[in-house]
Amino acid sequence: MLQEQIINEINHIPDDKLNELYDLIHYFRLGLLYEQQELSAKNTYPLRGVKIRYDEPFESVAENDWNALK
């Protein structure tokens, strides 16, 4: 399992370098979280004064909301 291989590699890191490894992993994870939030924001449309999230396919639902605003 990949997780076991990663832990095995971590076990071979000297103690005085673990802080650097932690920072690397921590900021990598935060970057992934930021990417997920950016993708989520792309599928959010401000309609009816609130933000509604449409998952694919969203065209027909968004079109119905747009026509309701007219």
PyMOL commands that set and color helices and strands:
alter all, ss='L'
color gray80, all
select helices_A, chain A and resi 2-11+15-42+59-69
alter helices_A, ss='H'
color red, helices_A
select strands_A, chain A and resi 44-47+50-53
alter strands_A, ss='S'
color yellow, strands_A
deselect
rebuild
show_as cartoon
